[in-house]
Amino acid sequence: MYKSMIALIAAATMLTACNNDKADENGEKSVQTADETQTSPKHEKWSSLPEYDQIIEQIGNEDYTFNKETDNDDKRVFLIELNGKKQYKTVFVKNTNRLKIIKINGGGEVYDEILK
């Protein structure tokens, strides 16, 4: 009786371990829930910035190209393009955590708040 119970627990443990957090071919975990959007490979170097998630939430996760215009002790400015055309300008003021997103070509200010 105990042997079959141990075998059952061992089998369940192995199946669970083999099924969790499948790694891609680079060995990196790629886990996605229904609420999350996967980071575009073009954005990977920017996705760790404090303002990145809010930018994507406001403008969508299109195939944007982020072009860093300024990054100094005070602020970080991006020009964001889609298909070679400038779509947005973002200004992140570092000491206050204020993010401004401006839609270029007549759209005006899309977002202007302090990030938490």
Summary of the structure (lengths in Angstrom):
residues: 116
radius of gyration: 21.5
end to end distance: 56.0
largest distance: 75.2
contacts: 249
relative contact order: 0.11
helix: 25%
strand: 34%
